[in-house]
Amino acid sequence: MTPTVSVLLRVTDGGAALLRTADALSRQRGVAIELALIRTDGAAVLAESIAVRTGARIFDVGGHPGAALNAAIGETAGDLVAVIPEGWLPASALLERAAAVLAADAAIAAVAPGVTLVGAGDPDAAAWGPPALDAASLLADPGGTPPVFVFRRKAWQEAGFDEQLDGLVEYEFWLRLALAGQTLRHLPASLVSRDAGAKRRRPGEDEDHLRFLRQVLTRHQAVVGTHMRAALVEREVAFGRTREGHRLLLARRDADLAELDRLRADAAHHRAYLEHHGASAVDWGDLRRVDPVSRDWGYDRGTPVDRRYIETFLASHSSDVHGAVLEIQEDDLTRAFGGPRVTTADVLDVDAANARATVIADLRAASGVEDARFDCIILTQTLHVVDDMAAALGECYRMLGPGGVLLATFPAASRVCLEYGRDGDFWRLTPAGARQLVETSFAPAHTSADVFGNVLTNVAFLHGLAAEELTDQEYAAVDPYFPALTGIRARKTAAPERAAPRGVVLLYHRVAEEADVQGLAIAPVEMARHLAHLRSCCTVMPLEQLLRTPPEDLPERPVAISVDDGYLDNLTTAAPLLSSHGMAATFFCTTRWLTEPGEYWWDLLERVFDGNAAVPASRRMASSQVLRELTTATPEEGAASRVRLHDALVHATLQQRDLIVTELQAWSGAAADPSRRPMLAEEVRQLSRIPGMAIGAHTVNHLCLEDQPPETRRREMLDSRAALEAVTERPVETFAYPYGALNRDVCGAARQAFSWSLSCDALALPESFDAARIARLEAGCLGVQALARALDRLFDGESGGPSARLTQLPR
């Protein structure tokens, strides 16, 4: 059941600070909010408009703020109560997290989050947390009272706010709870933010504070003495820390001033040098012109700069492009990012002459299009040429079915549209403006914004330079003060937003007793421990079911299991273990060895250089221009030779690899291990017939696709898919990249061939994700305790960061 929180929004000055706090409250997820505005002396006219818009009630403070707080709580019904002053911005998860902590421990009376203080114009932020929430600490530092806090209604009924105090009523409330022995807790994260320079003291405020504090201490005079010794000790310790901090700041100031003097001297020297050589100003070069380099968006030079951002945005949310999809004027993006997941692709245009249009309608009033018709609407760089953007967004909301997603992009900086001209291009939006606009139709909790751009990409786009003339690093830099484009994802649903990730996909390779130098094998007994742990704390489900299920319908901590390379032990050992635990898995198989027994090249390297093969002390490689001489006289030399060959073979073409493999096979003279081989066709067929076991493609030859030409990539994907479908007589919709190696072009090819493609990024799967880059946690090399810690980290929302995509471990 969704908890209800009565939120008391303290209004003092009103203005932008009040609006920002009210807007942040509208984005709270996982709870129902009952809003009350506590207005000081009738101030803040904006409180009236907020009340009209949200249905909130207004309570005027009058003489004593405690009376207004008590009145507001008394006329609201939430089991939990939150006090938030204007100007403080709660994160969307604040109230949900607070409710979860209070629900988990009935002894806790109140909780307070940490605060992020952001300097004006400073992208860095300082985290601050209140001191220990006990009576001595509160007496030692009255200013340490949490500005934002959440408490149980029952705690208020027992304590209440003092209606005789002129100020510091929240402080007195916390002190009263602490003196009564109530349990008070900090939330583990900073979930509230505020501009560190936003608060300004009013004349006489210090004197008022002392007067209010004297009133509070007088109220509790009988018990203050009991805690005074501890409070004075804490105060003295705090003064000591302040003195030491002040000393360090002075030293830093002096060092910074000295550095500033040095930099000024250097700057003067360099300025004089440039002036002497006639180069004292910025060298504009080709950009010193009032006419742009290209007036055609850069099409005459390559691809427009904004297309790179549009494609990046759609790729990151390509899992949403499925089913019935609507696009404007053409369906190119639908096909490129939806691939096989798209069942119908419609094109909307007002111009009946557009031969690609399947829906002729005005997006502002598309009454001829039935309600809930589409699963996804792609609206890129469109709304800025619509005079009534809100009406068009309302129609998009109507045309989307339950759970449907709008993927829209908005320019922040752009030349006037060529097609519509000066009188038909109306708007440019900042990220905040784009989100605010979309939230007129879609719930804030189900709306997210991706921001792209920096000053360089803006200049390049305005000049009509091509996307290819900038580097990946230059595109990756995002400056929120110089946005070029904003992507908005908005989902039509009434379901509570899912705070946890969608799930985690685990990656294994072999389940076998013998260890291997690549670290691919996990022992059956350890695999059994993994599965037992997963059964105790997660819900293991089929991979495609995890990927397709709406987030609100997923169980707690969902996990899918994947197994790469299609070794024989996948059938003989892994599948029986999985079946005995009632768990499903997807096995990604290569197809080169379906008709005859074969050996992966990395197993050959281990056999030759780390095994018992009787090989000479050295070998001159006739087939390799790079690796002429290999030595194996000692185990160390053998291991070093294996590493050198491994690094070369990962990136080799098929022809290069086969030549080296053939030479090594002849050199070693040893037979391959018959149990360490890929499955044959009949074995793959047997595996696919076991309930819960699915087959995915892993290319024909396990080549690093980044290093192959486009036609080779395409054939490796499509031929492996066709072969596996012929063997299993079932559709093959999933694909895993060999070695986890991918780039933009490889992902683009995978999107056209498969519904889902899996990488080796050690991340959790978010609600919306790139269907061509599904992250997986490599679990086969982890002990069960390490696996448990990794799962806890991922499900708690802490990113482990992408794993290395090319190491010595074949994947």
N, C-alpha and C positions, 0 to 999 in steps of 0.2 A: 504494500500500500504506500502510495506517495505521501510523505509527511508534509504537513502544512506549517509554514513559518510565518509568524506575524512580524513584519519588518517595520521598525520605527525609524523613519528617516528624519534626522534632526535638521531643520531648516533655519539658517541664520541670515546670511546675506542673499541667498538665491543666486540668480544669474547662471552663467555657464557651468559653474561647479555643481550646482543642484541638478542641472539637466544631465550632466555626464554621469552623476551617481544614479539618477533615476534610469537612464538608459542601460547602465551596467546591471542594475537589478533586473531589468526586463530580460537579460540574457542568462539568468540563473537556470540551471538545469537540475533535473532530478527531484525538485520540490515544488509544491504549490505555494504561492506568495500571497499574503494578505497585507497590503501596504497601508500604513498610516503615516501622515506627515505631522511632525511636531514643529509648529511654527512659532518663532519668537516674536512676541509683540506685534502679531499680525503682519510680519515682514514677508517679503518674497511673494510678489504677485504671481510669479511663475508657478507657485505651489497650486494655485487654482487650476491652471491649465493641466498640470500633471494629474491632479485629482479627477478632472473631467476625462482625461485620456485613459487613466488606469482604473478608475473606480475607487481610488483611495479616499479615506476620510481625513479631514484636517482637524488637528487639535491645537488650539492656541495656548501658549505657555502662560501668558499673563504674568503674575507675580512670581510663581514658584515652578521651575521646570519639572520637579518630581511629581507634582499634581497632574501635569499634562501627560507624562509618561505613564503614570498609573491609570489615568482615565483611558488612554489609548489601549493599554494592555487589557483593561477590564472590558472593553467593548470589541475586542478581537477574540478569535477562538483557537489560534494555533497552539499546539502543545509546546512548540519552541518559539522563542522570541529573539529577534536580532535587533541591536541598536547600531545604526550607521549614521555618522554625521555627513552632511553634504561635503563634496569634494574628495571623499574617500571612494576608491573604485574597487569594488569586490570582483575577484576573478569569477568566471562563470561556474566554477566548481565549489565556491566557498560554502554556500549553504548546504549543498549536498554532502560535502566532506564533514561539516560540523554535525549534521544530522546523523551521519554514519557513526561518528565517534560517540555521540551521546546515546545512540541506540545500542552500541556494543558494550557500554559500561553504564549501568543504571546508577552507579555511585557518583558519577560526574555531574556536577550542577551547572557548570558553565565552561565554555571554551573560548579561546581567543586566538586568532591567526597572527602570524608574523606579518610584517609590513615591508613593502618594497618602496624605498624613497628614491624617486627619479629626479636627477638634477635637470634644470631647464636646458633643453637642447643637448643633453648628454645621453648618449645611447646606453651608457653603463648605469647600473642601479645598485644602490646599497641596501642590503637586507637588515632589518631591525626587528628585534623581538622584545617583548616586554620582559621585565625581570621576573624572578620567581614569584608565583602568585600565592604568597602566604602573607599573614598579617604583618610580620616583621618587615618583609620586603616592601609591602605597600606603604607602611608607615615611613620607611626610609626614603622612598622615592614616590611621592604622590604623582609626579609627572609620568610615571611609568605605567599608569593605568591603560589597558588596551583601548584604542580609539574605537575599534569595532569588536563586538563580541556577541555570542549567542548563548542563551541560557534556557533552562526548562521553565515552563510556566509555574511548575510546583515550587521551584526555588524562589520565584517572585512572590508567590502566595505566602511563603514563610518569611520573606525579608521585606520586599517591596522597596520602592524608592521613597526617600524622606521628602515629605511635602512641605517642610518648614525651611529647608535650606534654600539659599539664594543661588547657589552654584555648586559645582563639583558633586552633583548628585550621582553620576555614574561611579566616580571614585568611592564615594561613601557606600554605594551598593556593593561594590567589590570588597571593600573593607568589611562590611557587615557579613557577607558570605564567608570570608576568611575567618573572621572572629568566631563565627558559628561552627567552624570546623568542616565546612563544605569542601568538597574536592573540586579544584579548579585546574584546568589543563590548557596547555598551548597546543594548537594544531601543528603538525610537523612541517608545514610549508608556509611560505609567504604567499598569502592568498588575497592580500589587499595592497593596493598601490596608491601613491599620492606624489604629486610634484613636491619635492623637498622645499622649494621656495614659495609654495603657494600660500602658506599661512602667514599672515602679517598681524603683529600685535596691535591692538587698538590702544589709544591713550587711556591710561589708568588701569590697563588689564593686569599688570603685575600687582598693583594694590588690591584689586578685586580678588585675585587669586589668594593672596595672603589672608584676606578677610574670610573668604569661603573656607580655606583650610582651617582657620581658627574655629569657625563654626563646627566643622566636622570633628575636630579633635575634642572640642568641648562636649559634643554629643556623646563621645565614647571615652570620656575622661576616666571612667571607672576601670576600664580594661587597658587603656593605652599604656599605663605604667607597667603592666605585666610584660609587655613586649618592647619597652623602651630600650632596655640594655641591648637586645639583639638588633633593634633598629639603628641605634647609634653606632654599633660596630659595623653594620652594613653600610651606613652612611660614610663612616670614616674610610672604609675600604673603597667605596665608590669615589670619594674625594682623592684618595691615593691614585686610583686608576686615571682619574681626570688629570691630576697633576702630571703623571707620567705621559699621558697622551698629549698634554699641552707641550711638554718638553720635546717630545718627538716631532710634533707639528712645527714647533719653532725651528728645530734643526732641519726639517724638510724644507721649510720656507726659505731658510738661509741658503741651503743647497740649490733650491730652485731659482732663487734670485741670482746666485752666481752663474748657474747654467744659462739663465736668461741673458745676463750680461755677455757671456761668451757667444751665445747665438746671435745677439745683436751685432757684436763685433764681426763675427763671420759674415753675417748678412751684409753689413756695410762694405766689407772687403769684396764680396762677390758682386755687389751692386756696382762698385767702382770699376771692377774688372769688366763687367758686361757693358757699362757705359763707355768705357775706353774702346771696346771693340764694336760699338754700335749695335748691341743686342740687349738693350735694357728692358725691352717690353716682351710680352708673350709673342712667340712666333706662331702666327695664325696659319701660315702656310696656305694650302689650298682652300682652307675654310674662311679666309678673309674675303668674303663676298656676300652681297646682299641677296643674290639669287642662289637657290639651293643647288647642290651638285646634281640632283635628279628630282624632277617634279612628278615622277611616276612611282613613288613609294620605294624605289630601288629595284623594281622589276627589270629595268633595263641593265642592271648590274648583277642581278642574282635574285635572292629572296628578300622580301622586306624584313626589317629588323623585328617588327612586332610579331611576325609569323613564328619566329623562334620562341617567343614567350607564350603565344597562344598554344603552340604544340606542346610545350613543356607543361602548361597548365592542364590540357586535356589528357596528356599521358599520365600525369599523376592522379587523375580521377577516372581513368579509362574503365575501371570496373563498373562505373555507373552507366556506361554506354552499352545498353543491351535491350533486348526486346523490341518494342515499338519506339522508334526514335524519330524526332522531328528536327530538321535543320532549315535554315533560311537560304533560299536561292539555289543551293546545291547540296549534295550529300557527301562531298569529299571527306569531310572530317568524320562523319558517321562511319563511313567505310574504313577509314584509316585507323580509327581508334576503337571501333566496336568489333570489327572483324566478324568471326563466326557467331558471336553472341547476339548480333542484330538479326531480328526476325523480319521486321519491316522497316524500311527507311523512307520516310516522307519528306518532301520538300515544300515549304510554304513560300509563296511570293504573291505580291499584289498584281503582278504582270502576267496575264494569261499567255503572252508570247513566249514565256520561259518554257522551253520544251521539257525541262527537267522537273518542273513544278507539278506536284500531285495534289496540292491543296492551294486553291486560289482564295486568298482572304486577306483582310486588313488585320494585322497583328493587334491593333488597338481594340478591335471589336470583331473577333473571328466567330461570330454566332453560328456559322455553318459547320463548325467543328464541334463534335460532341464532347461532353465532359469526360474527364479521366481516360482519354484515348491513348496517351503516350506514357512510356516508362522513363523517357529522357528527352529533354529539349536542349539542343545546342544553339546558343545565341551569342556568337562571337562577333564583336565589333559591329553591333547592329543597333542597339538601343539609342546610341548618341545621335542617330539620324531619324529618330522617331520623336515627334513633338510632345507626345504624351507618354512618357516612359512608364509612369505608374499604371496607366491603363493596359499597356502591353504586358507588364509583369503580372497584373491581375488575370489576364487571359491565359498566360502561361501556367499560372497556378491552377486555373480551372481545367485546362487541358491535360494536366498531369494526373495520373492515377495515384492511388495511395502508395506512398513510398517512392514516388517518382522524383527525379532529380533535374534541376535546371543547372546547366553549366554555361555561364555567361562571362564575357570579358568586356571591359570598359576602358577606353583610352583616357589617360591623364594628360598626355601631351601628344599632339598629332597635327599634321597639316589638315586643312579643310578637305573633306571628302571630294574626290574628283567626280564620282558618279552623281552625287546629289547636289553639288555646287554650294555656293556661299549661302543660299537661302534654304538649303535642305539639311545642313549639318548643324545641330543645335547645341550639343552638350559636351563637356569634358568633366570627368569626375575624379576626385581624389579617392583613395581607398575607403576613407570614412564615409564619403558621400555615396560611393557605390553600395556599400553595405547598408547604409541608412535607407537608400532607395529600395533595395531588394526586400528589406524588412518591412516595407509597407504591405507586402503580400505574404511573405514567408516568415515563420516564427524565428526570432533571433537565435534561439537555442539550436536551430537546425540550419543556420547560415554561417558560412566560413569564407574568409577572404585570403587569397594568395597575392602577394604584392611582388611586382617585378620592376627592375629598372634602376638606373643610376644616371649621373650626369652625362657620362660618355655615351651610353646607349640612347639617351634622349637626343643628344646632339647628332649622333649618327642617323637616327630615324628622321629627324627633322630635315637633315640634308639629303635624305634619300639614298644613303649608303646601303650596301647589301649586308645581309646577315652574315654572309661568309667572310666579310672584311673585319669581323671582330672575333676574339678568341673565346673559348669556353669559360675561362676565368673572368673575362670582362662581363660576360652574361651572368655569371653566377653571383657577382657582387650586387647586393640589394641595398640601396640607400632609401630609407623610408621618407626622406625629405625631398627626394627627386624621383617619384614613381613615374614610370612610363605607361604601365598597364596594370589593371587589377582583374584577377579572376575570382568570380564568386560562385561557390557551390551552395545551392539551397535545396533542401529536401522537403517534400510535402508529406508530413506525417504528424500525427498527434501523439506519437509514442514518446516517452521520456528519452532524452539524449543518453546514449550509452557512454559512460565515463571511461570504462575499461577498453582496451584494444579489442578489435574484432576477434583476434585469436593469434596463435603461434603455430607455425609450420615447422616440424622437426625434420632433419635430414640425417639419414643413415646410408651406409654403403654395403658393407658385408656383415654377416653374423656368423662368426666362425671361431673355433678354438685357437687356431694359430694366429699369432700377432703378425703384423706386416710393417715394413719400414715406412710405408706411406701413412700409417695410422688410420687406415680405412676400416679395419675389422674391430667389431665389438664382440666379446665373448658371449655365448648364449646365456650364461648365468647372469652376466651384467645386464644384458638386454632384458631378461626377465625382471630384474630389479627396476629397470627403467619403466617397464610396462606396469608393474605393481604400483610404483609411485604415481604414474599418470592416472591410474584408475582411482587412487585415493584422493587426488586433489584437483583433477582436471576432468573434462569430458572429451574423450577422443571420438572424433567423427570423421567421415570420409572427406577427403580434400575438397572435391567439387561442392559438396554440401556446405562446407565451411565458407567457401568463396561465394556461393550464390544466396545463402540465407540472409534475409534482412537482419540488420544488427539487433533490433529489438526482440527477434525470435531466437537468438542464439543463447545457449546455456552459459553458465558461469565458467570462465577459464577454458574456452574451447581450444582444442589442439588437433592438428592433423599430422599424420605420419607419412613421410616420403622416403623412398629408398632408391638410390641412383646406381646405374651401371649394369643392372640386370645379371648379377652373378648367380651361379647355380645355387649357392646357399640361400639365396632369396626364396627359392622354392622349397628346398629341403629343410631349412632351419628357421628362417625368419617367418615365413607364412604360418607354419604350425604354431610357433610361439604367439604370434598375433591372434590367431584363431582361438587358441586356448584362453586368451584374455578377453575374447569378444571384441577385438579391435580391428578397424579397417586400415588400409594403407594403399598408397599409389606407388608402383614400381616403374621407374624410368629406365627403359631398355634401349641399347643400341641394336642395330639390325645387321651389321656386317657378318656376324657369326651365327645367323639363324640356321644356315644349312650345313655347316661343318664346324667342328670344335675349333676354338681359337683362343688367343691369349692377349690380354691387354698389354700394351707396350711397357707400362710402368711395372707390371709384374715380371716381364722379361728382364728389365733393368735390375730389379731386386734379385732375381735368380742368378744373373750373370755376375753382379758386382758385390752382392751381400750374401749370396747363398753358397752352396757347396759345388758349384760348377767348376770343373777343372779347366781353367783358362790360362793362357800364357801371361807372363808378367807385364807385357805391353802389347799394344795393337795399333797399327797405323790404319786409320779409317779411310778407305778409298772413296766412300760414298759421301763424305762430309768435307766441305771446303773450310768449315770453321773448326771442327774438332778433328784435327789430324792425328794426334797421338793420345792414346788412352793407356794409363798405367794401372796395374792391379797387384803390384808386388807385395803391398801390405794392405790390411783392412782399411786403413785411413786413405790410401791412394785409391782403393776400389770405391769407397764411399764418395770421394771427391769426383771421380770419373762419372759415377752415377748421377750426381747432382748436375755436372756440366751437361751430360746428355739429356737429362730431364728438362732442364731449362730450354735446350734447343728443340726438343721434340714437342713440347707444349705448343710452341709457336710455328711448327713446321707445316708445310703443305702435306697432303696425303702422299704424294710421290716421294718427297724428301724423306718422310717418316718411314715409308715402306722400304726404301733402299737401306736405311740405317738398320732397321729391324731385321731385314734379311741377312745382312752382314753379321749382326750380333748373334743371330740364331746359329749361323754356321760356325762362328767363333766359339760359342759356348759348348756346343756338342751335347748339352744336357736336355732331357725331355721336360716339357712343361708339366706342371702339377695338374692332373685331370680334374681335381675338385675346384681349382681356382680358375674358372673359366666362365665366360658369359653363357647364358641359357641358349639352347637350341629352340627352334620354332615350336616343337611339340611341348617342350618344357614351359615356354612362355604361355602357350595355350592352356596347359594344365593350371598354371598360376592364375590366369584370368578367370578360370571357372570356379575358383575357391571363393565362397561368399565373402564380400567385403574387400577383395583384392582387385585393384584396378591397374591398368597398364597405361603408361605415358611414354612419349617419345623422348629420345635422348640423342638424336642424330643417327646417321649410319655409322660413321667412323670415329666419333668422339674427337672431332677437330675443334680447335679454338676458333670460334666463328669470327671473332674480331680480326683475325689475321687472314681471313679468306676473302676472295672476291665475291661480289654479290650473287652471281649465279651459283657458286659453290655453296654459299649459305642456304640459298633457296632449295637446292637439290637435297642437301643434308637434312633439312627439316621435312620437306614434302615426301621424299622417298622413304624416310624412316616412318613417317606417319602411315603412308600407304602400305608398307610391309607389315606393320603391326596390326593395322585394321584387317588385312587379309588373313593374318594368323589368328587373331582373336575373334574376328567377325563382329566386331563392335567398334563404335566411333572412338577415336583417340583425340581428345580435346585438350590435353595438357602436355606441356613440354618443359624440360629442364635443360638449361644451358650447360654444356660441358665446361668444367672448371669454374662455373659461375661467371664466365667471361662474357661481357656484353658491352655494347655502346648504343648510341641512338639508332644507327642503321640496323644493327642486329635486332634490337627491340622492334623496330618498324617491320622487319621481315617476319618476326615471330607473331606480331599482332594479326598479320594477314593469314597466317597458317593455323593458329591455335587460339582457343578461347582464353587459356591461362598459361603463362610462362613463368618459371620459377628461377630465381637467382640464388646466391649464397650470402646475402646480406643478413647479418645477425640482428634482425629487428623484429618487433611485433608487427602484426598486420593491422593497420588502422581501419576505421569504418569505410573510408573511400581510399582506393589505392590504385597503383598502376598495374593493370592486369598483365602486362608484359614484364613486370619486375616484382614478382611476389617474393617477399623476404622469407628466408629459412634460417633456423638456428641449427648449426652442425652439432648434433648430439652424440654421434657415435664415439667421439673422442673424449666424452665427459663421463666422470663417475656419477653415481646417482645423486650424491650431495651437491656436486657442481651443477648438475642438471636442475635440481630443485632451486638452487640460488638463481640460476639464469632465468628460469621461468618466473620466479617471484619478481625479479627485476623487470622483466618485460611486461608482465601483467600489471605491475605497479606504475607503468608508464615511463620507466627510466630506460633510455636508449643505450644499448651497448655500442652503438656506432657500427658502420658497415665493416664487415670482415674483409680481409685481403682477398681480392678476387682471383689472384693468380699466385699461388705459393707452390711448394713442392708437393702438395697434396692433390692428386687428381680427384675431381669430384664428379 
